[in-house]
Amino acid sequence: MASKKPKLKVISLGGLHEIGKNMTVIEYNQDIIIIDCGLAFPEDDMLGIDMVIPDITYLQKNAEKIRGIVLTHGHEDHIGALPYILKELNVPVFGTLLTIGLLDNKLKEHGILDTSIRHVVVPGETIKLGQLKV
């Protein structure tokens, strides 16, 4: 019997066919990385809603597999949900100096700057998160 090869899963939790709320999950074997963690602003018919964040139920169920969150840049639709998500899933966050700087201001406002793990990545650097490299 041939051994079963692990499959690469790409799961969009937001940002497809919509503006904002960008969040993509890459899962391979026992490792998950999250790319971006953005919010969306409500549509006109969403009365009383201030912002919309991705549904992280799948991530909460698989929290032990998460190796980190990688940020592509610092726009709200890519980092805006992080203060809310990090309260539920305190995992390392990786981004450039500017992006981490923008994030730090948000985390300070939410009182979680000191408990959040952030890593500055320089352009061209490769980081290893479990079996995955970014």
PANU-594843 format. One record per atom (N, C-alpha, C, O): residue in three letters; z, y, x. Coordinates in steps of 0.2 Angstrom, whole numbers, padded with zeros to 4 digits, always signed. Layout:
// PANU-594843
ALAZYX
...
This chain:
// PANU-594843
MET+0000-0006+0004
MET+0000+0000+0000
MET+0000+0006+0004
MET+0004+0007+0009
ALA-0005+0011+0003
ALA-0005+0017+0007
ALA+0001+0022+0005
ALA+0003+0022+0000
SER+0003+0025+0010
SER+0009+0030+0009
SER+0006+0036+0005
SER+0000+0038+0006
LYS+0010+0038+0001
LYS+0008+0044-0003
LYS+0009+0051+0001
LYS+0014+0052+0003
LYS+0003+0054+0001
LYS+0003+0061+0005
LYS+0006+0066+0001
LYS+0005+0066-0005
PRO+0010+0070+0004
PRO+0013+0076+0000
PRO+0007+0080-0003
PRO+0002+0081+0001
LYS+0008+0084-0008
LYS+0003+0088-0011
LYS+0005+0095-0010
LYS+0011+0097-0010
LEU+0000+0100-0009
LEU+0002+0107-0009
LEU+0001+0109-0016
LEU-0004+0109-0019
LYS+0006+0113-0018
LYS+0006+0116-0024
LYS+0006+0124-0024
LYS+0010+0126-0020
VAL+0002+0127-0027
VAL+0002+0134-0028
VAL+0003+0136-0035
VAL-0001+0134-0040
ILE+0009+0139-0036
ILE+0011+0141-0043
ILE+0012+0148-0044
ILE+0015+0151-0040
SER+0008+0151-0048
SER+0009+0158-0050
SER+0014+0159-0055
SER+0013+0157-0061
LEU+0019+0163-0053
LEU+0024+0165-0058
LEU+0023+0172-0061
LEU+0027+0174-0065
GLY+0018+0175-0059
GLY+0016+0182-0061
GLY+0011+0184-0057
GLY+0009+0182-0052
GLY+0007+0190-0060
GLY+0002+0193-0056
GLY-0005+0191-0058
GLY-0010+0194-0056
LEU-0006+0185-0061
LEU-0012+0183-0063
LEU-0014+0186-0070
LEU-0011+0185-0075
HIS-0020+0189-0070
HIS-0023+0191-0077
HIS-0018+0197-0080
HIS-0018+0198-0086
GLU-0014+0200-0075
GLU-0010+0205-0077
GLU-0009+0210-0071
GLU-0010+0208-0066
ILE-0007+0216-0073
ILE-0005+0221-0068
ILE+0002+0221-0066
ILE+0006+0222-0071
GLY+0004+0219-0060
GLY+0011+0219-0059
GLY+0014+0212-0059
GLY+0011+0207-0060
LYS+0021+0212-0058
LYS+0025+0205-0058
LYS+0022+0200-0053
LYS+0022+0194-0055
ASN+0019+0202-0047
ASN+0016+0198-0043
ASN+0022+0193-0040
ASN+0027+0195-0037
MET+0021+0186-0040
MET+0025+0181-0037
MET+0021+0175-0037
MET+0019+0172-0043
THR+0020+0172-0031
THR+0017+0166-0030
THR+0021+0161-0026
THR+0024+0163-0022
VAL+0022+0155-0029
VAL+0026+0150-0025
VAL+0021+0145-0022
VAL+0016+0142-0025
ILE+0022+0144-0015
ILE+0019+0138-0012
ILE+0024+0133-0010
ILE+0029+0134-0007
GLU+0022+0127-0013
GLU+0027+0121-0012
GLU+0023+0116-0008
GLU+0018+0114-0010
TYR+0026+0113-0003
TYR+0024+0107+0001
TYR+0030+0103+0002
TYR+0034+0105+0006
ASN+0029+0097+0000
ASN+0035+0092+0001
ASN+0041+0095-0001
ASN+0042+0096-0007
GLN+0046+0096+0003
GLN+0053+0098+0001
GLN+0054+0105+0003
GLN+0059+0108+0003
ASP+0048+0109+0004
ASP+0049+0116+0006
ASP+0045+0121+0001
ASP+0039+0119-0001
ILE+0048+0126-0001
ILE+0045+0131-0005
ILE+0046+0138-0002
ILE+0051+0140+0001
ILE+0040+0142-0002
ILE+0040+0149+0000
ILE+0038+0153-0006
ILE+0034+0150-0010
ILE+0041+0159-0006
ILE+0039+0163-0012
ILE+0035+0169-0009
ILE+0037+0172-0004
ILE+0029+0171-0011
ILE+0026+0177-0009
ILE+0026+0182-0014
ILE+0024+0181-0020
ASP+0029+0187-0012
ASP+0031+0193-0016
ASP+0035+0192-0022
ASP+0037+0186-0024
CYS+0038+0197-0025
CYS+0043+0197-0030
CYS+0043+0203-0034
CYS+0048+0207-0034
GLY+0038+0204-0038
GLY+0037+0211-0041
GLY+0039+0211-0048
GLY+0040+0206-0051
LEU+0039+0217-0050
LEU+0040+0219-0058
LEU+0034+0222-0061
LEU+0029+0224-0057
ALA+0034+0222-0067
ALA+0029+0225-0071
ALA+0032+0230-0076
ALA+0038+0229-0078
PHE+0028+0235-0078
PHE+0031+0240-0082
PHE+0029+0238-0089
PHE+0024+0235-0090
PRO+0033+0239-0094
PRO+0032+0236-0101
PRO+0026+0239-0104
PRO+0024+0245-0103
GLU+0023+0235-0109
GLU+0017+0238-0113
GLU+0020+0242-0118
GLU+0026+0242-0120
ASP+0016+0246-0122
ASP+0018+0250-0127
ASP+0022+0247-0133
ASP+0026+0250-0136
ASP+0020+0241-0134
ASP+0023+0237-0139
ASP+0030+0234-0137
ASP+0033+0230-0142
MET+0032+0235-0131
MET+0039+0232-0129
MET+0044+0237-0129
MET+0047+0239-0124
LEU+0046+0239-0135
LEU+0051+0244-0136
LEU+0058+0242-0134
LEU+0060+0236-0135
GLY+0061+0246-0130
GLY+0068+0244-0127
GLY+0068+0241-0121
GLY+0073+0239-0118
ILE+0062+0239-0118
ILE+0061+0235-0112
ILE+0060+0240-0106
ILE+0055+0244-0107
ASP+0064+0240-0101
ASP+0063+0245-0095
ASP+0058+0242-0090
ASP+0054+0245-0087
MET+0058+0235-0089
MET+0054+0232-0084
MET+0053+0225-0086
MET+0057+0222-0089
VAL+0048+0221-0083
VAL+0047+0214-0084
VAL+0047+0211-0077
VAL+0044+0213-0073
ILE+0051+0206-0076
ILE+0051+0202-0070
ILE+0049+0195-0071
ILE+0049+0192-0077
PRO+0047+0191-0066
PRO+0045+0184-0067
PRO+0050+0180-0069
PRO+0056+0181-0068
ASP+0048+0175-0073
ASP+0053+0169-0075
ASP+0054+0165-0069
ASP+0049+0161-0066
ILE+0060+0164-0067
ILE+0062+0160-0061
ILE+0065+0154-0062
ILE+0068+0151-0058
THR+0064+0151-0068
THR+0068+0145-0070
THR+0066+0139-0065
THR+0070+0135-0063
TYR+0059+0139-0064
TYR+0057+0133-0059
TYR+0060+0134-0052
TYR+0062+0129-0049
LEU+0061+0140-0050
LEU+0064+0141-0043
LEU+0072+0140-0044
LEU+0075+0137-0039
GLN+0075+0141-0049
GLN+0082+0140-0050
GLN+0083+0132-0050
GLN+0088+0130-0047
LYS+0079+0128-0053
LYS+0079+0121-0053
LYS+0078+0118-0046
LYS+0080+0112-0045
ASN+0074+0122-0042
ASN+0072+0119-0035
ASN+0075+0124-0030
ASN+0072+0124-0024
ALA+0081+0127-0031
ALA+0083+0132-0026
ALA+0084+0129-0019
ALA+0084+0132-0014
GLU+0086+0122-0019
GLU+0088+0119-0012
GLU+0081+0119-0008
GLU+0082+0118-0002
LYS+0075+0119-0011
LYS+0069+0119-0007
LYS+0067+0126-0004
LYS+0062+0126+0000
ILE+0069+0131-0007
ILE+0067+0138-0005
ILE+0069+0140+0002
ILE+0075+0140+0004
ARG+0064+0141+0006
ARG+0065+0143+0013
ARG+0065+0150+0014
ARG+0067+0153+0019
GLY+0062+0154+0009
GLY+0062+0161+0010
GLY+0057+0165+0006
GLY+0052+0161+0003
ILE+0057+0171+0005
ILE+0052+0175+0002
ILE+0049+0180+0007
ILE+0052+0183+0011
VAL+0042+0179+0006
VAL+0038+0183+0011
VAL+0035+0189+0007
VAL+0031+0188+0002
LEU+0035+0195+0009
LEU+0033+0201+0006
LEU+0026+0203+0009
LEU+0026+0204+0015
THR+0021+0205+0005
THR+0015+0207+0008
THR+0015+0214+0009
THR+0012+0217+0014
HIS+0018+0218+0005
HIS+0019+0225+0006
HIS+0024+0228+0001
HIS+0027+0224-0003
GLY+0026+0234+0001
GLY+0032+0237-0002
GLY+0030+0241-0009
GLY+0035+0244-0011
HIS+0025+0239-0012
HIS+0024+0242-0019
HIS+0028+0239-0024
HIS+0030+0233-0023
GLU+0030+0243-0029
GLU+0035+0240-0035
GLU+0032+0233-0038
GLU+0036+0229-0039
ASP+0026+0233-0038
ASP+0023+0226-0041
ASP+0024+0220-0037
ASP+0021+0215-0038
HIS+0026+0222-0030
HIS+0027+0216-0026
HIS+0034+0215-0023
HIS+0036+0210-0021
ILE+0039+0221-0024
ILE+0046+0220-0022
ILE+0051+0222-0027
ILE+0057+0221-0026
GLY+0048+0225-0033
GLY+0053+0228-0038
GLY+0058+0223-0041
GLY+0063+0225-0043
ALA+0056+0217-0041
ALA+0061+0212-0045
ALA+0066+0209-0040
ALA+0070+0206-0042
LEU+0065+0210-0034
LEU+0069+0207-0029
LEU+0077+0208-0030
LEU+0081+0203-0029
PRO+0079+0214-0031
PRO+0086+0215-0032
PRO+0089+0210-0038
PRO+0095+0208-0037
TYR+0085+0209-0043
TYR+0087+0205-0049
TYR+0087+0197-0047
TYR+0091+0193-0048
ILE+0081+0196-0043
ILE+0080+0189-0041
ILE+0085+0186-0036
ILE+0088+0181-0036
LEU+0087+0191-0031
LEU+0091+0189-0025
LEU+0098+0188-0028
LEU+0102+0185-0025
LYS+0100+0191-0034
LYS+0107+0190-0037
LYS+0107+0183-0039
LYS+0113+0180-0039
GLU+0102+0180-0041
GLU+0101+0173-0043
GLU+0100+0168-0038
GLU+0103+0162-0038
LEU+0096+0170-0033
LEU+0093+0166-0027
LEU+0094+0170-0021
LEU+0089+0173-0019
ASN+0100+0169-0018
ASN+0101+0173-0011
ASN+0097+0169-0006
ASN+0101+0165-0002
VAL+0091+0170-0005
VAL+0087+0167+0001
VAL+0084+0172+0006
VAL+0084+0178+0004
PRO+0083+0171+0012
PRO+0080+0175+0016
PRO+0074+0179+0014
PRO+0069+0176+0011
VAL+0073+0185+0016
VAL+0067+0189+0014
VAL+0064+0191+0021
VAL+0067+0194+0025
PHE+0057+0191+0021
PHE+0053+0193+0027
PHE+0048+0198+0025
PHE+0045+0197+0020
GLY+0048+0203+0029
GLY+0043+0208+0028
GLY+0042+0213+0034
GLY+0046+0212+0039
THR+0037+0217+0034
THR+0037+0222+0039
THR+0042+0227+0039
THR+0046+0227+0034
LEU+0043+0231+0044
LEU+0048+0236+0045
LEU+0048+0241+0039
LEU+0054+0242+0036
LEU+0043+0243+0037
LEU+0042+0248+0031
LEU+0044+0245+0025
LEU+0048+0247+0021
THR+0041+0239+0024
THR+0043+0235+0017
THR+0050+0233+0017
THR+0053+0234+0012
ILE+0053+0231+0022
ILE+0061+0230+0022
ILE+0065+0236+0021
ILE+0070+0236+0018
GLY+0062+0241+0024
GLY+0066+0248+0023
GLY+0066+0250+0016
GLY+0071+0252+0014
LEU+0060+0249+0013
LEU+0060+0251+0006
LEU+0064+0246+0002
LEU+0068+0249-0003
LEU+0064+0240+0003
LEU+0068+0235+0000
LEU+0076+0237+0001
LEU+0080+0236-0004
ASP+0078+0239+0007
ASP+0085+0240+0008
ASP+0088+0245+0004
ASP+0093+0245+0001
ASN+0083+0251+0002
ASN+0086+0256-0003
ASN+0087+0253-0009
ASN+0092+0255-0013
LYS+0083+0248-0012
LYS+0084+0245-0018
LYS+0090+0241-0018
LYS+0094+0241-0023
LEU+0091+0237-0013
LEU+0097+0232-0012
LEU+0103+0236-0012
LEU+0108+0234-0015
LYS+0103+0242-0009
LYS+0109+0246-0008
LYS+0111+0249-0015
LYS+0117+0249-0017
GLU+0106+0251-0019
GLU+0107+0254-0026
GLU+0110+0248-0030
GLU+0114+0250-0035
HIS+0109+0242-0029
HIS+0111+0236-0033
HIS+0118+0233-0030
HIS+0120+0229-0033
GLY+0120+0236-0024
GLY+0126+0234-0021
GLY+0126+0227-0018
GLY+0131+0223-0017
ILE+0120+0225-0016
ILE+0119+0218-0013
ILE+0116+0218-0006
ILE+0113+0213-0003
LEU+0115+0224-0003
LEU+0113+0225+0004
LEU+0116+0221+0009
LEU+0113+0218+0013
ASP+0123+0221+0009
ASP+0127+0217+0014
ASP+0127+0210+0013
ASP+0128+0206+0018
THR+0125+0207+0007
THR+0125+0200+0006
THR+0118+0197+0006
THR+0117+0191+0005
SER+0113+0201+0007
SER+0106+0199+0007
SER+0103+0198+0015
SER+0105+0202+0019
ILE+0099+0193+0016
ILE+0097+0191+0022
ILE+0090+0194+0023
ILE+0085+0191+0019
ARG+0088+0199+0027
ARG+0082+0201+0028
ARG+0080+0201+0035
ARG+0084+0202+0040
HIS+0073+0199+0036
HIS+0070+0198+0043
HIS+0064+0203+0043
HIS+0060+0202+0039
VAL+0064+0207+0049
VAL+0058+0211+0050
VAL+0053+0207+0054
VAL+0055+0204+0059
VAL+0047+0207+0052
VAL+0041+0203+0055
VAL+0036+0208+0058
VAL+0035+0213+0054
VAL+0034+0207+0064
VAL+0029+0212+0067
VAL+0022+0209+0065
VAL+0022+0203+0065
PRO+0018+0214+0065
PRO+0011+0211+0063
PRO+0008+0206+0069
PRO+0009+0207+0075
GLY+0005+0201+0066
GLY+0003+0196+0071
GLY+0008+0190+0072
GLY+0006+0185+0075
GLU+0014+0191+0070
GLU+0019+0186+0072
GLU+0019+0180+0067
GLU+0017+0182+0061
THR+0020+0174+0069
THR+0020+0169+0064
THR+0027+0166+0063
THR+0031+0166+0068
ILE+0029+0165+0057
ILE+0036+0163+0055
ILE+0035+0156+0053
ILE+0030+0154+0049
LYS+0040+0152+0054
LYS+0040+0145+0052
LYS+0046+0144+0047
LYS+0052+0145+0048
LEU+0044+0142+0041
LEU+0048+0141+0035
LEU+0048+0134+0033
LEU+0043+0132+0029
GLY+0052+0130+0035
GLY+0052+0123+0034
GLY+0045+0120+0038
GLY+0044+0121+0043
GLN+0041+0116+0034
GLN+0035+0114+0037
GLN+0029+0119+0036
GLN+0024+0117+0038
LEU+0030+0125+0033
LEU+0025+0129+0032
LEU+0026+0135+0037
LEU+0031+0137+0039
LYS+0020+0138+0039
LYS+0020+0143+0044
LYS+0016+0149+0040
LYS+0011+0148+0037
VAL+0018+0155+0041
VAL+0015+0161+0038
VAL+0014+0166+0044
VAL+0011+0171+0043
